[in-house]
Amino acid sequence: MLLPDKLEGIGWVAYETLRRITIAHPEHEFYFIFDRKWDERFIFSDNVIPVKVGPQARHPFLYYIWFEWSIPRILKKIKADVFLSPDAYLSLRTKVPSIPIFHDLNFEHYPKDLPVLERKYYRYFFPRYAKKAEQIVTVSEFSKKDMVKLYDVPPGKVSVVYNGVNEDFKPVSEAEQKTYRDKHSKGCPFFIFVGALHPRKNLVRLFQAFDYFKEQQRTDIKLVVVGNKKYWTREIQEAFEEMKHKDEVYFSGRMTAEELHRAVGSALAMAYVSYFEGFGL
């Protein structure tokens, strides 16, 4: 989750939240548990103690080993008072009080958007995590109501803590906007989409809508798509290939935080068209 230069939505929530909590509470020790060598940029203060625990959890079978065997052992060894999980994965075998942060339950509503094994893992374990948790944190009233309804947890067990806004997202000067447009959109104004290029982000409809917009308006506005193609599907590819104006769509790939701030600040508007989100960052 805390991977250098690869932070996405949940990673940014973890980064910003843990950085503030650890710095604000020097009286407490915080053990950050990694499944690989950590980056020193994530060791925010002197009261953060990094621990590497194997195996690397990159597959549902390894998720199981890591959370049900490795995590209980390390929590017992460090005598943890509480286990906070920024991405809601817990261990059903530990006796340490646990607090997961649930961002949404997209896998319950659109299970076919995920690989089969991940889908099965999530739908088996996450209801059990919700039952086991001492308290649950989620990021919107929508996600809270969804959890109460689908997982039958008491409303009082779920606390809503809204996401903040990174202070680096702010207007950029006209000169900076022009420089960015000259480099990335042939000097033209552009709409921007930011996110994992995943089916539930509704890219098929975004491409269709942009085509329709171009047909109706006859404008030089472009579309810049920011994100990697990890979950790119045949359906998304076909929708893109069918576009009449696909030559006016630019894929930037993943951007650094600084590049993203400049890109968003230079855009005419942001396209946010997901068909399901709990928070969306």
Backbone torsions as a table, in degrees:
resi	resn	phi	psi	omega
1	MET	NA	-51.9	175.2
2	LEU	-88.6	83.0	-178.5
3	LEU	-113.9	129.3	-176.5
4	PRO	-58.7	129.3	177.2
5	ASP	62.4	18.5	178.8
6	LYS	-133.6	23.3	-179.2
7	LEU	-70.9	134.1	173.4
8	GLU	-119.6	-157.0	-172.6
9	GLY	-53.0	-61.4	-177.8
10	ILE	-66.4	-35.7	177.2
11	GLY	-60.7	-41.2	178.2
12	TRP	-67.2	-38.2	176.8
13	VAL	-61.3	-45.8	178.9
14	ALA	-61.6	-45.9	-178.6
15	TYR	-59.1	-54.2	-175.0
16	GLU	-67.6	-39.1	-178.2
17	THR	-70.0	-50.6	-177.0
18	LEU	-66.9	-35.7	177.8
19	ARG	-60.3	-44.7	-178.3
20	ARG	-71.0	-41.9	-178.4
21	ILE	-64.0	-45.9	-175.9
22	THR	-67.4	-39.6	179.7
23	ILE	-70.2	-35.8	-177.3
24	ALA	-75.8	-16.6	-176.0
25	HIS	-128.6	70.9	179.9
26	PRO	-66.9	-13.7	-179.1
27	GLU	-76.3	-10.8	-179.0
28	HIS	-112.6	153.1	171.7
29	GLU	-97.7	139.2	179.1
30	PHE	-123.2	119.4	175.0
31	TYR	-93.6	120.1	175.2
32	PHE	-97.4	117.8	-175.6
33	ILE	-98.8	116.9	-179.4
34	PHE	-110.2	154.4	175.4
35	ASP	-102.6	8.5	177.7
36	ARG	-156.5	175.2	179.1
37	LYS	-58.1	129.8	-177.1
38	TRP	-84.8	160.2	174.7
39	ASP	-96.5	132.5	-175.7
40	GLU	-61.2	-19.9	178.4
41	ARG	-65.1	-17.9	-179.3
42	PHE	-95.7	1.3	175.5
43	ILE	-95.8	90.3	-163.3
44	PHE	-75.3	-24.3	-176.0
45	SER	-158.9	173.4	-174.9
46	ASP	-66.9	-19.3	-179.0
47	ASN	-91.0	10.1	175.4
48	VAL	-99.4	123.7	-179.7
49	ILE	-114.0	109.6	-179.6
50	PRO	-80.1	142.6	178.3
51	VAL	-135.0	131.9	176.5
52	LYS	-101.7	126.5	-178.6
53	VAL	-131.6	126.4	179.3
54	GLY	-93.3	172.6	-3.4
55	PRO	-82.5	168.7	176.6
56	GLN	-65.1	125.8	-173.0
57	ALA	-88.5	82.6	-176.2
58	ARG	-117.1	10.9	-176.4
59	HIS	-156.2	148.4	-178.8
60	PRO	-51.7	-37.7	176.9
61	PHE	-63.6	-38.1	179.1
62	LEU	-76.6	-30.1	172.4
63	TYR	-55.2	-46.5	-176.4
64	TYR	-61.0	-48.1	-179.9
65	ILE	-61.4	-44.2	-175.0
66	TRP	-66.2	-47.2	-174.9
67	PHE	-82.6	-31.3	-176.3
68	GLU	-94.1	-13.5	-180.0
69	TRP	-126.1	-52.1	-177.3
70	SER	-68.6	-44.9	-177.5
71	ILE	-64.0	-47.4	177.9
72	PRO	-57.0	-38.3	-179.9
73	ARG	-64.4	-46.9	-177.0
74	ILE	-70.3	-35.8	178.2
75	LEU	-64.2	-38.2	177.4
76	LYS	-68.5	-40.6	-178.4
77	LYS	-63.7	-42.4	-177.2
78	ILE	-87.9	-1.5	-179.9
79	LYS	55.9	53.0	-176.9
80	ALA	-66.9	141.8	175.4
81	ASP	-84.3	-33.2	-179.0
82	VAL	-154.8	149.0	177.7
83	PHE	-113.4	114.4	177.9
84	LEU	-102.1	124.6	-179.4
85	SER	-115.5	108.2	-177.7
86	PRO	-66.6	-17.6	179.4
87	ASP	-116.6	14.9	170.9
88	ALA	79.3	-5.9	174.8
89	TYR	-69.5	132.6	177.3
90	LEU	-126.0	-179.0	170.8
91	SER	-114.5	127.6	177.7
92	LEU	-79.5	-11.0	-175.1
93	ARG	-97.7	-13.4	-179.0
94	THR	-84.9	151.4	175.4
95	LYS	-97.4	-1.6	179.9
96	VAL	-71.5	131.3	176.6
97	PRO	-54.5	135.7	-172.6
98	SER	-125.0	141.9	178.0
99	ILE	-127.5	106.7	175.7
100	PRO	-90.7	150.8	171.2
101	ILE	-106.3	108.1	177.0
102	PHE	-91.1	127.6	179.9
103	HIS	-94.9	-40.8	171.3
104	ASP	-167.9	174.9	179.0
105	LEU	-118.3	45.7	-176.7
106	ASN	-58.0	-33.1	-177.4
107	PHE	-69.0	-19.7	175.6
108	GLU	-79.6	-33.1	-176.4
109	HIS	-88.9	-34.9	-178.2
110	TYR	-131.9	63.7	-175.1
111	PRO	-60.9	-30.2	-176.4
112	LYS	-72.3	-8.0	175.8
113	ASP	-75.9	-8.5	-176.8
114	LEU	-113.6	153.6	172.0
115	PRO	-57.3	150.8	-170.7
116	VAL	-56.5	-48.3	-176.0
117	LEU	-66.8	-40.4	177.3
118	GLU	-63.7	-42.9	178.5
119	ARG	-57.1	-47.8	-179.3
120	LYS	-64.8	-39.7	179.5
121	TYR	-62.1	-50.7	-177.9
122	TYR	-60.6	-46.0	-173.8
123	ARG	-74.3	-19.8	174.7
124	TYR	-85.2	-49.6	-170.5
125	PHE	-84.4	-37.7	-170.5
126	PHE	-66.1	-36.2	172.3
127	PRO	-61.3	-35.3	178.8
128	ARG	-71.6	-36.1	174.9
129	TYR	-60.7	-42.5	-178.8
130	ALA	-62.8	-39.7	179.2
131	LYS	-67.9	-39.9	-176.2
132	LYS	-73.0	-31.5	-171.1
133	ALA	-57.0	142.2	174.0
134	GLU	-68.5	-43.2	176.5
135	GLN	-150.8	151.0	-179.8
136	ILE	-117.1	137.3	173.3
137	VAL	-110.3	136.4	172.5
138	THR	-139.2	171.5	-164.3
139	VAL	-107.6	2.8	178.3
140	SER	-159.8	157.9	175.9
141	GLU	-64.0	-32.9	177.9
142	PHE	-60.5	-48.5	-179.1
143	SER	-65.8	-35.4	177.2
144	LYS	-62.0	-49.5	-179.6
145	LYS	-62.1	-36.7	178.6
146	ASP	-63.3	-42.5	179.9
147	MET	-67.1	-43.7	179.9
148	VAL	-60.6	-40.9	-178.0
149	LYS	-73.0	-49.3	-173.1
150	LEU	-80.5	-35.8	-174.7
151	TYR	-106.2	-1.1	175.5
152	ASP	55.6	42.3	175.5
153	VAL	-95.0	147.3	179.9
154	PRO	-62.7	137.9	179.4
155	PRO	-54.9	-34.4	-178.9
156	GLY	-69.1	-13.2	179.5
157	LYS	-85.3	-10.2	-175.2
158	VAL	-113.3	119.3	178.1
159	SER	-104.0	133.0	177.8
160	VAL	-94.0	121.8	175.8
161	VAL	-124.7	109.2	-173.8
162	TYR	-72.4	152.4	175.5
163	ASN	-71.4	148.4	175.5
164	GLY	-94.8	-178.2	178.6
165	VAL	-116.8	126.2	177.4
166	ASN	-59.8	130.4	-175.9
167	GLU	-66.1	-12.8	179.3
168	ASP	-78.4	-13.7	175.7
169	PHE	-82.6	103.4	-176.8
170	LYS	-152.4	163.1	-179.2
171	PRO	-58.3	145.2	175.1
172	VAL	-111.2	158.2	-175.6
173	SER	-67.6	161.3	177.2
174	GLU	-59.3	-38.6	179.9
175	ALA	-64.2	-41.8	178.5
176	GLU	-65.6	-39.9	178.3
177	GLN	-61.2	-44.4	-179.3
178	LYS	-62.8	-43.5	179.2
179	THR	-59.8	-42.6	-179.1
180	TYR	-66.7	-45.2	-179.6
181	ARG	-63.1	-39.8	179.0
182	ASP	-60.0	-34.9	-176.0
183	LYS	-84.0	-35.6	-168.9
184	HIS	-114.5	-17.0	-177.5
185	SER	-138.8	31.5	178.0
186	LYS	54.8	34.6	176.5
187	GLY	79.6	4.3	-175.4
188	CYS	-99.2	154.9	172.4
189	PRO	-64.3	157.0	-176.2
190	PHE	-149.9	150.7	165.9
191	PHE	-86.6	152.1	179.1
192	ILE	-128.1	138.1	170.8
193	PHE	-115.6	133.1	179.5
194	VAL	-128.0	126.9	176.6
195	GLY	157.4	171.8	173.3
196	ALA	-63.2	136.8	-178.1
197	LEU	-83.2	76.6	-169.5
198	HIS	-117.3	148.4	-178.7
199	PRO	-51.2	-40.4	-176.3
200	ARG	-72.6	-7.5	174.2
201	LYS	-78.7	-3.8	170.6
202	ASN	67.1	38.8	-178.9
203	LEU	-66.5	-32.2	178.5
204	VAL	-57.6	-49.4	179.1
205	ARG	-68.2	-33.9	178.0
206	LEU	-61.6	-45.7	179.0
207	PHE	-63.9	-41.5	178.7
208	GLN	-64.8	-41.6	-179.2
209	ALA	-66.3	-39.3	179.3
210	PHE	-65.5	-41.2	176.1
211	ASP	-58.9	-46.2	-179.6
212	TYR	-62.8	-43.1	178.5
213	PHE	-58.6	-44.9	-178.8
214	LYS	-65.2	-37.5	179.4
215	GLU	-66.7	-36.8	-175.8
216	GLN	-81.1	-35.1	-170.2
217	GLN	-101.5	-22.9	-178.0
218	ARG	51.5	56.2	-174.7
219	THR	-117.7	164.6	178.4
220	ASP	-93.0	9.1	-180.0
221	ILE	-63.6	136.4	-179.8
222	LYS	-106.0	176.1	174.5
223	LEU	-125.7	122.6	177.1
224	VAL	-106.9	125.6	-178.3
225	VAL	-110.9	118.6	-176.6
226	VAL	-109.1	126.0	178.5
227	GLY	145.0	161.5	179.1
228	ASN	-92.9	166.2	-172.7
229	LYS	-99.7	34.4	-178.1
230	LYS	-57.4	-40.0	-177.2
231	TYR	-108.8	20.6	178.9
232	TRP	-61.7	130.5	-176.2
233	THR	-114.6	169.1	177.2
234	ARG	-61.6	-38.9	180.0
235	GLU	-61.5	-42.7	178.5
236	ILE	-65.2	-43.7	179.7
237	GLN	-61.2	-43.3	-180.0
238	GLU	-64.0	-40.6	178.6
239	ALA	-62.4	-38.9	178.3
240	PHE	-67.0	-44.3	-178.4
241	GLU	-63.7	-29.3	-179.0
242	GLU	-80.1	-7.7	-178.5
243	MET	-66.5	140.4	174.3
244	LYS	-79.2	-23.8	-175.5
245	HIS	-119.1	33.4	-178.4
246	LYS	-64.8	-20.8	177.8
247	ASP	-71.9	-6.7	178.0
248	GLU	-107.4	15.1	174.8
249	VAL	-110.0	127.1	-177.5
250	TYR	-117.3	127.0	177.9
251	PHE	-99.3	119.0	-176.5
252	SER	-92.9	-14.9	-170.8
253	GLY	73.8	-163.7	177.9
254	ARG	-73.1	140.3	177.3
255	MET	-111.0	153.3	169.7
256	THR	-69.7	164.9	179.7
257	ALA	-58.8	-42.7	-179.4
258	GLU	-64.1	-42.6	178.4
259	GLU	-63.8	-39.8	-178.8
260	LEU	-65.7	-42.1	177.9
261	HIS	-58.6	-43.1	-178.4
262	ARG	-69.3	-39.0	-179.3
263	ALA	-65.3	-47.4	-180.0
264	VAL	-64.1	-41.0	179.3
265	GLY	-66.6	-21.8	-178.0
266	SER	-95.5	-9.7	-175.0
267	ALA	-76.0	151.5	173.3
268	LEU	-69.9	-40.9	178.6
269	ALA	-163.2	158.1	176.2
270	MET	-101.6	135.6	175.5
271	ALA	-95.4	119.0	-178.2
272	TYR	-128.4	92.6	-165.8
273	VAL	-123.1	19.3	-179.6
274	SER	-54.1	143.2	176.1
275	TYR	-90.0	-4.0	170.6
276	PHE	-157.0	127.9	176.3
277	GLU	-147.8	143.2	168.8
278	GLY	-93.7	-33.1	179.4
279	PHE	-145.4	-56.4	175.4
280	GLY	74.2	95.6	177.1
281	LEU	-129.9	NA	NA
